[in-house]
Amino acid sequence: MDGLWRRGCFKRWKLSDLTPEQRKHVFGSRFHHKIKRHTKTGIIKSLKIRLVVMGNNMTKGEDFTDAFAPVPRSTVGRMLMSMAAAMNLEMHCVDFSQAFIQASWEDLPEDVPQIFIRPPVGWDEDPGIVYEVLRPLYGIPSSARALHYTLGCEVVRDRAAGTLLMKQGSYIRRILATHGMTDANPVKTPLQPGARLSKKDSPAIPGAARMMRRTSMY
């Protein structure tokens, strides 16, 4: 939280000073804990905590317009990699710290309404205080539109052979573990000819099917 304040992500308001219209855009927030692992080995690198806005309570058309993240096509990445390998160019990978707040609401094509959050549980703050969100934060559906992503890619270079290889092994293993398929065996034909599927073969957890479709896209 101290880092977010230093980077100008918030403005402090008294809830009593907000207009009735502004109070419609006050949402909760919480701390999210995450274990960050090395892309190749899966070894724990660090323990992270981030503030997440509870955007699940936001309404499309009122609090945000679109929620998609602009992800570059894989062909663009392969084209740039092949040019670097063919011309023996240097390439650098950059991992942004607190990536979302490096962007700005001004980077979006549409106007974003004022969004306020209640301080998360565990953060010391005076009663009746809310924060106006001045930069994209995790949990706000429109935040992802301010950044471009390439997810979970590992790049292996063999300079002597003049090759560059892009792999997503760690990302794929994480998806398999999430859906309980770590021990699944690869086969050339996923289903036997004549196999019939029914609703009982669908994920039982609400939203799991949608999450599987989204993760498989990247």
Rosetta blueprint (number, residue, H / E / L):
1 M L
2 D H
3 G H
4 L H
5 W H
6 R H
7 R L
8 G L
9 C L
10 F E
11 K E
12 R E
13 W E
14 K E
15 L H
16 S H
17 D H
18 L L
19 T L
20 P H
21 E H
22 Q H
23 R H
24 K L
25 H L
26 V E
27 F E
28 G L
29 S E
30 R E
31 F E
32 H E
33 H E
34 K E
35 I E
36 K E
37 R E
38 H L
39 T L
40 K L
41 T L
42 G L
43 I L
44 I E
45 K E
46 S E
47 L E
48 K E
49 I E
50 R E
51 L E
52 V E
53 V E
54 M L
55 G H
56 N H
57 N H
58 M L
59 T L
60 K E
61 G L
62 E L
63 D L
64 F E
65 T L
66 D L
67 A L
68 F L
69 A L
70 P L
71 V L
72 P L
73 R L
74 S H
75 T H
76 V H
77 G H
78 R H
79 M H
80 L H
81 M H
82 S H
83 M H
84 A H
85 A H
86 A H
87 M H
88 N L
89 L L
90 E L
91 M L
92 H L
93 C L
94 V L
95 D L
96 F L
97 S L
98 Q L
99 A H
100 F H
101 I H
102 Q H
103 A L
104 S L
105 W H
106 E H
107 D H
108 L L
109 P L
110 E L
111 D L
112 V L
113 P L
114 Q L
115 I L
116 F E
117 I E
118 R L
119 P L
120 P L
121 V L
122 G L
123 W L
124 D L
125 E L
126 D L
127 P L
128 G L
129 I E
130 V E
131 Y E
132 E E
133 V E
134 L L
135 R L
136 P L
137 L L
138 Y L
139 G L
140 I L
141 P H
142 S H
143 S H
144 A H
145 R H
146 A H
147 L L
148 H L
149 Y L
150 T L
151 L L
152 G L
153 C L
154 E E
155 V E
156 V E
157 R E
158 D E
159 R L
160 A L
161 A L
162 G L
163 T E
164 L E
165 L E
166 M E
167 K E
168 Q L
169 G H
170 S H
171 Y H
172 I H
173 R H
174 R H
175 I H
176 L H
177 A H
178 T H
179 H L
180 G L
181 M L
182 T L
183 D L
184 A L
185 N L
186 P L
187 V L
188 K L
189 T L
190 P L
191 L L
192 Q L
193 P L
194 G L
195 A L
196 R L
197 L L
198 S L
199 K H
200 K H
201 D H
202 S L
203 P L
204 A L
205 I L
206 P L
207 G L
208 A H
209 A H
210 R H
211 M H
212 M H
213 R H
214 R H
215 T H
216 S H
217 M L
218 Y L
